[in-house]
Amino acid sequence: MFIMSKPWERFFYLLTYLSQGSSYLSPRAYAILHRMHHAFSDTEKDPHSPHHTKNVFTMMWETKHIYNAVLHRKRAIENRFERNYPEWRIVEKLGDSWFSRIGWVLIYVAFYVLAYLYLDMHWAFFFLLPIHFLMGPIHGAIVNWSGHKYGYQNFDNEDKSKNSLVFDFLMMGELFQNNHHKRPNSINFGSKWFEVDPTYPVIKLLNRLKIIEIRKKH
């Protein structure tokens, strides 16, 4: 969708690690799985289709195995998927380590405890901790399960992709899966006038600030 200079790539790579924390996903491995998903959407070769698994938990468990095989280079990857992705092996190795994941979990718990003790946070907020720990996989589960099972279709993509929400502020535009599968290189996941992709203006702003350069305009 867009390109950026090496320093900005490093900046956003590090920001990815800091923001994902305990649920960090390798940009390289994620990019490869995402390309496989588009190439084999809702077929048996799709790494995360809800139509070839019993439930969302088995879908994500199978996805985890494929992700780890790609991450640790234990699975043969087609050449068309192995290109144009950011890679920073030191950060990737750190983010995937148990030292890092457990460290982030302890930081989250400490934050909640301090908020409870000094900011009068209600005790019920502690039930959000498991979601905080696994934010990345939970986001992926919602997008890939709901986005290929529930909603409406603007386009016949020869798959089961759906647009689950009209105003997708929940998943930052990623639940416009039907639109995205039709135009995978579009920076705007919305297609109809009433479909709002909140990430789109952010990308436009970054382009205006010369932080990124949009490759294709739609």
Contacts in CASP RR format, 6 or more apart in sequence:
PFRMAT RR
TARGET T0000
AUTHOR 0000-0000-0000
METHOD contacts of the structure
MODEL  1
MFIMSKPWERFFYLLTYLSQGSSYLSPRAYAILHRMHHAFSDTEKDPHSP
HHTKNVFTMMWETKHIYNAVLHRKRAIENRFERNYPEWRIVEKLGDSWFS
RIGWVLIYVAFYVLAYLYLDMHWAFFFLLPIHFLMGPIHGAIVNWSGHKY
GYQNFDNEDKSKNSLVFDFLMMGELFQNNHHKRPNSINFGSKWFEVDPTY
PVIKLLNRLKIIEIRKKH
1 185 0 8 1.000
1 186 0 8 1.000
1 187 0 8 1.000
1 203 0 8 1.000
1 214 0 8 1.000
1 215 0 8 1.000
1 216 0 8 1.000
2 187 0 8 1.000
2 203 0 8 1.000
2 206 0 8 1.000
2 207 0 8 1.000
2 212 0 8 1.000
2 213 0 8 1.000
2 214 0 8 1.000
2 215 0 8 1.000
3 212 0 8 1.000
3 213 0 8 1.000
3 215 0 8 1.000
4 12 0 8 1.000
4 211 0 8 1.000
4 212 0 8 1.000
4 213 0 8 1.000
8 211 0 8 1.000
8 212 0 8 1.000
9 86 0 8 1.000
10 88 0 8 1.000
12 86 0 8 1.000
13 27 0 8 1.000
13 86 0 8 1.000
13 88 0 8 1.000
13 91 0 8 1.000
14 88 0 8 1.000
14 91 0 8 1.000
16 24 0 8 1.000
16 27 0 8 1.000
17 24 0 8 1.000
17 91 0 8 1.000
17 94 0 8 1.000
17 95 0 8 1.000
20 135 0 8 1.000
20 136 0 8 1.000
21 95 0 8 1.000
21 100 0 8 1.000
21 101 0 8 1.000
21 104 0 8 1.000
22 100 0 8 1.000
22 101 0 8 1.000
22 102 0 8 1.000
22 103 0 8 1.000
22 104 0 8 1.000
22 105 0 8 1.000
22 108 0 8 1.000
22 132 0 8 1.000
22 133 0 8 1.000
22 134 0 8 1.000
23 133 0 8 1.000
23 134 0 8 1.000
23 135 0 8 1.000
23 136 0 8 1.000
23 137 0 8 1.000
23 138 0 8 1.000
24 95 0 8 1.000
24 96 0 8 1.000
24 100 0 8 1.000
24 101 0 8 1.000
25 67 0 8 1.000
25 136 0 8 1.000
26 71 0 8 1.000
26 92 0 8 1.000
26 96 0 8 1.000
27 85 0 8 1.000
27 86 0 8 1.000
27 87 0 8 1.000
27 92 0 8 1.000
28 71 0 8 1.000
28 85 0 8 1.000
28 86 0 8 1.000
28 87 0 8 1.000
28 92 0 8 1.000
29 67 0 8 1.000
29 70 0 8 1.000
29 71 0 8 1.000
30 67 0 8 1.000
31 81 0 8 1.000
31 85 0 8 1.000
32 70 0 8 1.000
32 77 0 8 1.000
32 81 0 8 1.000
32 82 0 8 1.000
32 85 0 8 1.000
33 47 0 8 1.000
33 48 0 8 1.000
33 63 0 8 1.000
33 66 0 8 1.000
33 67 0 8 1.000
33 70 0 8 1.000
35 80 0 8 1.000
35 81 0 8 1.000
36 45 0 8 1.000
36 46 0 8 1.000
36 47 0 8 1.000
36 81 0 8 1.000
37 46 0 8 1.000
37 47 0 8 1.000
37 48 0 8 1.000
37 49 0 8 1.000
37 144 0 8 1.000
38 181 0 8 1.000
38 184 0 8 1.000
39 45 0 8 1.000
39 80 0 8 1.000
39 81 0 8 1.000
40 46 0 8 1.000
40 47 0 8 1.000
41 49 0 8 1.000
41 148 0 8 1.000
41 157 0 8 1.000
41 159 0 8 1.000
41 160 0 8 1.000
41 161 0 8 1.000
41 181 0 8 1.000
42 49 0 8 1.000
42 51 0 8 1.000
42 52 0 8 1.000
42 148 0 8 1.000
42 159 0 8 1.000
42 160 0 8 1.000
42 161 0 8 1.000
43 49 0 8 1.000
44 52 0 8 1.000
46 52 0 8 1.000
47 62 0 8 1.000
47 63 0 8 1.000
47 66 0 8 1.000
47 67 0 8 1.000
48 59 0 8 1.000
48 60 0 8 1.000
48 62 0 8 1.000
48 63 0 8 1.000
48 66 0 8 1.000
48 140 0 8 1.000
48 144 0 8 1.000
49 59 0 8 1.000
49 144 0 8 1.000
49 148 0 8 1.000
49 160 0 8 1.000
50 56 0 8 1.000
50 59 0 8 1.000
50 144 0 8 1.000
50 145 0 8 1.000
50 148 0 8 1.000
50 149 0 8 1.000
50 160 0 8 1.000
51 148 0 8 1.000
51 149 0 8 1.000
51 160 0 8 1.000
53 59 0 8 1.000
53 62 0 8 1.000
56 141 0 8 1.000
56 145 0 8 1.000
59 141 0 8 1.000
59 144 0 8 1.000
59 145 0 8 1.000
60 137 0 8 1.000
60 140 0 8 1.000
60 141 0 8 1.000
63 144 0 8 1.000
64 137 0 8 1.000
66 75 0 8 1.000
68 74 0 8 1.000
69 75 0 8 1.000
70 77 0 8 1.000
71 92 0 8 1.000
71 96 0 8 1.000
94 100 0 8 1.000
95 101 0 8 1.000
105 133 0 8 1.000
108 129 0 8 1.000
108 132 0 8 1.000
108 133 0 8 1.000
109 129 0 8 1.000
112 121 0 8 1.000
112 125 0 8 1.000
112 126 0 8 1.000
112 129 0 8 1.000
115 121 0 8 1.000
115 125 0 8 1.000
116 123 0 8 1.000
116 125 0 8 1.000
116 126 0 8 1.000
131 138 0 8 1.000
139 171 0 8 1.000
139 174 0 8 1.000
142 170 0 8 1.000
142 171 0 8 1.000
142 175 0 8 1.000
143 171 0 8 1.000
143 174 0 8 1.000
143 175 0 8 1.000
143 177 0 8 1.000
146 162 0 8 1.000
146 164 0 8 1.000
146 175 0 8 1.000
147 161 0 8 1.000
147 162 0 8 1.000
147 163 0 8 1.000
147 164 0 8 1.000
147 175 0 8 1.000
147 177 0 8 1.000
147 178 0 8 1.000
148 159 0 8 1.000
148 160 0 8 1.000
148 161 0 8 1.000
148 162 0 8 1.000
148 177 0 8 1.000
149 160 0 8 1.000
149 162 0 8 1.000
150 162 0 8 1.000
150 164 0 8 1.000
151 162 0 8 1.000
151 163 0 8 1.000
151 164 0 8 1.000
152 162 0 8 1.000
152 163 0 8 1.000
152 178 0 8 1.000
153 161 0 8 1.000
153 162 0 8 1.000
153 163 0 8 1.000
153 178 0 8 1.000
154 163 0 8 1.000
154 178 0 8 1.000
154 179 0 8 1.000
154 182 0 8 1.000
154 191 0 8 1.000
154 192 0 8 1.000
155 178 0 8 1.000
155 179 0 8 1.000
155 181 0 8 1.000
155 182 0 8 1.000
155 191 0 8 1.000
157 178 0 8 1.000
157 181 0 8 1.000
157 182 0 8 1.000
159 181 0 8 1.000
161 177 0 8 1.000
161 178 0 8 1.000
161 180 0 8 1.000
161 181 0 8 1.000
162 177 0 8 1.000
162 178 0 8 1.000
163 175 0 8 1.000
163 176 0 8 1.000
163 177 0 8 1.000
163 178 0 8 1.000
163 179 0 8 1.000
163 195 0 8 1.000
164 175 0 8 1.000
164 177 0 8 1.000
165 171 0 8 1.000
165 173 0 8 1.000
165 175 0 8 1.000
165 176 0 8 1.000
166 194 0 8 1.000
166 195 0 8 1.000
166 196 0 8 1.000
167 195 0 8 1.000
167 196 0 8 1.000
168 174 0 8 1.000
168 175 0 8 1.000
168 176 0 8 1.000
168 189 0 8 1.000
168 195 0 8 1.000
168 196 0 8 1.000
168 197 0 8 1.000
168 198 0 8 1.000
169 196 0 8 1.000
169 198 0 8 1.000
172 197 0 8 1.000
172 198 0 8 1.000
172 199 0 8 1.000
173 189 0 8 1.000
173 190 0 8 1.000
173 197 0 8 1.000
173 198 0 8 1.000
173 199 0 8 1.000
174 180 0 8 1.000
174 189 0 8 1.000
176 189 0 8 1.000
176 190 0 8 1.000
176 191 0 8 1.000
176 195 0 8 1.000
176 197 0 8 1.000
179 186 0 8 1.000
179 189 0 8 1.000
179 190 0 8 1.000
179 191 0 8 1.000
179 195 0 8 1.000
180 186 0 8 1.000
180 189 0 8 1.000
182 191 0 8 1.000
183 191 0 8 1.000
183 218 0 8 1.000
185 215 0 8 1.000
185 216 0 8 1.000
185 218 0 8 1.000
186 216 0 8 1.000
186 218 0 8 1.000
187 200 0 8 1.000
187 203 0 8 1.000
187 204 0 8 1.000
187 214 0 8 1.000
187 216 0 8 1.000
187 217 0 8 1.000
187 218 0 8 1.000
188 197 0 8 1.000
188 200 0 8 1.000
188 218 0 8 1.000
189 195 0 8 1.000
189 197 0 8 1.000
189 199 0 8 1.000
189 200 0 8 1.000
190 196 0 8 1.000
190 197 0 8 1.000
190 200 0 8 1.000
203 212 0 8 1.000
203 214 0 8 1.000
206 212 0 8 1.000
207 213 0 8 1.000
207 214 0 8 1.000
END
